[in-house]
Amino acid sequence: CPCVPTEGAMMDNRFATALVIACVLSLISTIYMAASIGTDFWYEYHTLSPAENVSEAGRSIWEEFVSKDADEKTYTDALFRCNGTVGLWRRCITVPKNSHWYSPPETDTTTNCISFSLSDQFVEKYVEPGNHNSGTDLNRTYLWRLQFLLPFVSIGLMCFGALIGLCACACRSLYPAIATGVLHFLAGLCTLGLVGCYVAGIELLHRKLPLPEDVRGEFGWSFCLACVSAPLQFMAAALFIWAARTNRKEFTLLKAYRVA
């Protein structure tokens, strides 16, 4: 957070308040972004009878789901049938603890999760999911890659902005707060881009693989955290830039008045 004193004079209370609020907003948005990246509830599927579905298919559903060779269609079908959730890094399904074909359905369930590997994040998406001969779907491919890269760029920009703020404190200057504000603005654009890419990617996927009639899909709370983080970053950016520019202008006017 930029320091309170400026060159040759103490900063007005308005600027100090604006900077404190901006720092708090920046901290909250960073926490929200980190939480959204690390959780698996960006999109959720709700199935009417997941336990029965799994029991009918035996162990094959989750065995295919956890397989390293599982393609997009395979694990998406499992998400549909088993109350799946999807994050930026992992996909999860809910299955009965005892899912043998010869066992009756149970109400006691467990959640199995599989992480997307780094290669999975850059894998090509196909025009027909699961069909490698259908050609590359460039729109979905680049949307998937962007939704993986943009959150890290956003957090990196905010951390770099915080570093500049610490340097400003060491220099006892408010001017670098403008750079901090610009970095937070760029971070907000990245977060907004992330949200847009994710929504577009989900919509395009569901056009290729429509939801079954007994399945309902909705965006989860991890996605909502990212949505909230973007306006917080923009507000922090606006406060940083306003405080730095306005204080600099008033300091210049005060200096001219003293000379006069």
Backbone torsions as a table, in degrees:
resi	resn	phi	psi	omega
1	CYS	NA	130.6	179.0
2	PRO	-58.5	148.6	-175.3
3	CYS	-75.7	164.5	-176.9
4	VAL	-76.6	-45.6	-176.9
5	PRO	-73.7	149.0	173.3
6	THR	-114.5	-178.8	-178.6
7	GLU	-64.0	116.9	169.6
8	GLY	79.2	-3.9	-177.4
9	ALA	-158.3	158.2	175.9
10	MET	-82.5	143.9	-177.8
11	MET	-75.9	146.5	176.8
12	ASP	-61.2	149.4	-179.6
13	ASN	-59.5	-29.6	178.8
14	ARG	-61.9	-42.5	-179.2
15	PHE	-69.7	-39.1	178.6
16	ALA	-62.5	-43.1	179.0
17	THR	-63.8	-43.4	179.5
18	ALA	-60.7	-40.7	-178.7
19	LEU	-69.8	-38.7	178.0
20	VAL	-63.7	-45.3	178.9
21	ILE	-62.7	-41.8	179.5
22	ALA	-61.8	-41.1	179.0
23	CYS	-64.5	-40.9	178.8
24	VAL	-64.9	-44.5	178.5
25	LEU	-62.0	-40.4	178.8
26	SER	-62.8	-43.0	179.7
27	LEU	-64.5	-44.2	-179.5
28	ILE	-63.7	-43.5	-179.3
29	SER	-65.0	-35.9	177.4
30	THR	-65.2	-43.4	178.2
31	ILE	-62.3	-44.1	179.4
32	TYR	-61.8	-43.2	-179.3
33	MET	-65.3	-44.0	179.5
34	ALA	-62.5	-40.5	179.6
35	ALA	-66.8	-40.0	-178.9
36	SER	-68.2	-37.3	178.9
37	ILE	-66.8	-37.7	-173.5
38	GLY	-87.9	-1.6	-178.2
39	THR	-113.3	166.5	-168.1
40	ASP	-112.1	25.8	-173.8
41	PHE	-119.8	46.2	174.2
42	TRP	-73.9	-40.1	176.3
43	TYR	-141.4	138.9	-175.6
44	GLU	-126.0	141.5	174.7
45	TYR	-113.3	134.1	-179.3
46	HIS	-118.5	116.8	-177.8
47	THR	-105.7	143.0	-177.2
48	LEU	-66.6	-39.8	-176.3
49	SER	-139.5	68.2	-176.9
50	PRO	-64.3	-36.4	-177.1
51	ALA	-64.4	-43.0	179.3
52	GLU	-64.6	-40.6	-179.9
53	ASN	-59.9	-44.3	-178.0
54	VAL	-68.5	-39.9	-178.9
55	SER	-64.8	-36.5	-179.7
56	GLU	-66.5	-37.6	-175.6
57	ALA	-90.5	-3.8	-178.8
58	GLY	70.0	-148.3	-177.6
59	ARG	-84.5	-4.7	-172.0
60	SER	-64.3	-34.0	-176.6
61	ILE	-61.7	-54.1	-175.6
62	TRP	-78.8	-21.5	174.1
63	GLU	-67.8	-40.7	175.2
64	GLU	-69.8	-35.0	-178.8
65	PHE	-64.1	-41.0	-177.2
66	VAL	-87.1	-6.6	-179.1
67	SER	-65.6	142.8	177.4
68	LYS	-67.9	-21.0	-178.7
69	ASP	-92.6	4.9	-178.8
70	ALA	-64.7	125.9	178.3
71	ASP	-90.2	-179.1	-174.6
72	GLU	-61.7	-41.5	-179.2
73	LYS	-67.0	-39.9	-177.8
74	THR	-61.8	-51.8	-176.6
75	TYR	-76.1	-24.7	176.2
76	THR	-70.1	-39.6	175.7
77	ASP	-61.4	-39.4	177.8
78	ALA	-66.1	-38.2	176.7
79	LEU	-62.1	-40.7	178.5
80	PHE	-60.2	-44.7	-169.4
81	ARG	-84.8	-19.0	-168.9
82	CYS	-127.0	39.3	177.6
83	ASN	50.6	52.7	-175.0
84	GLY	-76.6	155.9	171.8
85	THR	-131.2	147.4	-177.5
86	VAL	-128.5	132.8	172.8
87	GLY	-115.9	-171.7	177.2
88	LEU	-74.2	-23.4	-175.2
89	TRP	-120.4	-16.9	-176.0
90	ARG	-141.8	157.7	171.9
91	ARG	-126.6	141.5	-174.0
92	CYS	-135.0	148.3	171.8
93	ILE	-130.9	154.8	178.8
94	THR	-107.3	121.9	-177.2
95	VAL	-133.0	157.8	173.9
96	PRO	-63.1	148.9	179.3
97	LYS	-61.9	-34.0	178.0
98	ASN	-114.2	98.1	-173.7
99	SER	-108.8	26.1	176.0
100	HIS	-67.4	148.6	-176.8
101	TRP	-64.5	-26.0	-176.1
102	TYR	-91.0	0.5	-178.2
103	SER	-99.3	145.5	176.9
104	PRO	-69.7	154.5	178.5
105	PRO	-58.3	142.0	179.9
106	GLU	-115.4	154.7	174.7
107	THR	-90.4	-16.3	179.4
108	ASP	-81.8	114.7	-173.7
109	THR	-118.5	166.4	176.3
110	THR	-138.9	158.3	-179.1
111	THR	-108.4	124.8	176.2
112	ASN	-106.2	131.2	-178.7
113	CYS	-124.6	144.8	176.0
114	ILE	-128.2	132.9	-179.7
115	SER	-84.0	143.4	169.7
116	PHE	-74.7	127.8	176.4
117	SER	-75.2	169.0	179.6
118	LEU	-62.6	-36.3	177.6
119	SER	-67.6	-33.0	177.0
120	ASP	-62.7	-32.3	-178.3
121	GLN	-69.8	-22.2	-178.0
122	PHE	-114.0	9.8	-179.1
123	VAL	-70.5	150.7	179.3
124	GLU	-74.5	143.2	173.4
125	LYS	-98.7	144.0	-174.4
126	TYR	-104.8	155.0	179.9
127	VAL	-57.1	-41.9	172.0
128	GLU	-111.5	106.1	-177.2
129	PRO	-52.0	130.1	-179.3
130	GLY	91.5	-14.7	-179.7
131	ASN	-106.3	102.2	-176.1
132	HIS	-70.0	-14.2	-178.3
133	ASN	-93.0	1.7	-175.7
134	SER	-87.4	-5.5	-179.8
135	GLY	94.2	161.7	-176.5
136	THR	-83.6	132.3	173.8
137	ASP	-91.6	97.7	-173.6
138	LEU	-64.1	-38.3	-178.9
139	ASN	-59.9	-51.2	-178.6
140	ARG	-69.0	-33.7	179.8
141	THR	-62.3	-48.8	-177.0
142	TYR	-76.6	-30.3	173.8
143	LEU	-63.3	-41.8	178.7
144	TRP	-62.7	-43.4	-179.0
145	ARG	-67.8	-39.4	179.9
146	LEU	-66.4	-38.8	-179.0
147	GLN	-68.4	-17.7	174.1
148	PHE	-84.5	-38.9	-173.8
149	LEU	-84.2	-39.0	-172.1
150	LEU	-60.0	-41.2	179.9
151	PRO	-63.0	-33.3	178.4
152	PHE	-72.6	-35.5	174.8
153	VAL	-64.1	-41.5	180.0
154	SER	-60.9	-49.8	-179.9
155	ILE	-64.8	-38.9	178.5
156	GLY	-61.2	-41.7	178.6
157	LEU	-64.0	-40.8	179.3
158	MET	-67.7	-39.0	177.6
159	CYS	-65.4	-40.1	177.6
160	PHE	-65.0	-38.1	176.3
161	GLY	-63.5	-39.2	177.3
162	ALA	-64.4	-37.0	177.9
163	LEU	-64.4	-40.9	176.9
164	ILE	-64.0	-38.2	177.7
165	GLY	-62.3	-39.9	177.4
166	LEU	-65.2	-39.2	176.6
167	CYS	-64.5	-35.9	177.7
168	ALA	-63.4	-39.4	177.5
169	CYS	-63.5	-41.3	-179.5
170	ALA	-65.2	-33.9	-179.8
171	CYS	-87.5	-4.3	-178.7
172	ARG	54.7	47.2	-178.7
173	SER	-135.1	146.4	178.1
174	LEU	-96.9	-14.6	-174.4
175	TYR	-58.9	-41.6	179.2
176	PRO	-62.0	-10.8	177.4
177	ALA	-63.2	-24.1	175.7
178	ILE	-63.3	-44.2	178.2
179	ALA	-63.2	-39.3	177.2
180	THR	-61.4	-42.0	178.2
181	GLY	-64.2	-41.8	179.5
182	VAL	-63.4	-41.7	179.1
183	LEU	-64.2	-38.8	177.4
184	HIS	-67.6	-34.5	176.8
185	PHE	-64.9	-43.7	177.6
186	LEU	-64.3	-37.7	176.8
187	ALA	-63.1	-39.6	177.5
188	GLY	-63.2	-38.9	177.0
189	LEU	-63.8	-40.5	178.3
190	CYS	-63.9	-42.4	178.9
191	THR	-65.3	-40.9	177.3
192	LEU	-63.5	-40.5	176.7
193	GLY	-63.3	-39.1	177.3
194	LEU	-59.3	-48.1	-179.4
195	VAL	-61.1	-44.5	179.7
196	GLY	-63.6	-42.5	179.1
197	CYS	-63.6	-40.1	-178.4
198	TYR	-66.7	-45.0	180.0
199	VAL	-62.1	-45.5	-179.8
200	ALA	-63.3	-40.4	179.7
201	GLY	-63.4	-42.5	178.6
202	ILE	-64.6	-42.4	-179.7
203	GLU	-64.4	-41.9	179.5
204	LEU	-67.4	-37.1	177.8
205	LEU	-63.4	-42.6	-177.7
206	HIS	-73.3	-17.5	171.6
207	ARG	-73.1	-34.9	178.3
208	LYS	-78.4	-41.6	-179.2
209	LEU	-123.4	85.7	-178.0
210	PRO	-61.9	148.9	177.6
211	LEU	-67.4	137.4	172.7
212	PRO	-61.5	161.8	-176.0
213	GLU	-62.6	-32.3	-177.2
214	ASP	-94.7	16.1	-178.9
215	VAL	-120.0	135.0	177.4
216	ARG	-119.3	132.2	178.8
217	GLY	-114.4	145.8	178.9
218	GLU	-155.8	155.0	176.7
219	PHE	-73.5	139.4	-175.3
220	GLY	-95.7	-175.9	-174.3
221	TRP	-72.0	-25.2	175.8
222	SER	-63.8	-40.8	176.1
223	PHE	-64.0	-40.1	179.6
224	CYS	-63.6	-35.8	177.5
225	LEU	-61.3	-41.7	177.7
226	ALA	-65.5	-38.6	178.3
227	CYS	-63.1	-38.1	179.7
228	VAL	-74.1	-33.0	-176.6
229	SER	-63.2	-37.8	-176.6
230	ALA	-59.8	-53.3	178.6
231	PRO	-63.9	-30.7	175.8
232	LEU	-63.4	-39.4	178.0
233	GLN	-65.9	-40.3	178.9
234	PHE	-65.8	-40.5	179.2
235	MET	-66.1	-41.4	176.9
236	ALA	-62.1	-42.7	179.2
237	ALA	-60.4	-44.9	-179.3
238	ALA	-62.5	-40.6	-179.6
239	LEU	-68.7	-41.4	178.1
240	PHE	-60.8	-48.2	-176.8
241	ILE	-68.0	-42.1	-179.9
242	TRP	-62.3	-46.3	-177.7
243	ALA	-62.5	-43.8	-177.3
244	ALA	-68.0	-47.7	-177.2
245	ARG	-68.5	-43.6	-178.2
246	THR	-67.4	-42.0	179.4
247	ASN	-65.4	-38.5	178.3
248	ARG	-64.2	-40.5	179.7
249	LYS	-65.8	-43.9	-179.8
250	GLU	-66.2	-36.9	178.7
251	PHE	-65.2	-38.8	178.2
252	THR	-65.1	-42.4	178.2
253	LEU	-64.2	-40.4	178.9
254	LEU	-63.8	-39.6	179.7
255	LYS	-65.3	-42.8	178.7
256	ALA	-64.5	-37.5	179.4
257	TYR	-65.0	-41.7	-179.9
258	ARG	-66.2	-39.0	178.1
259	VAL	-64.1	-41.9	179.3
260	ALA	-66.0	NA	NA
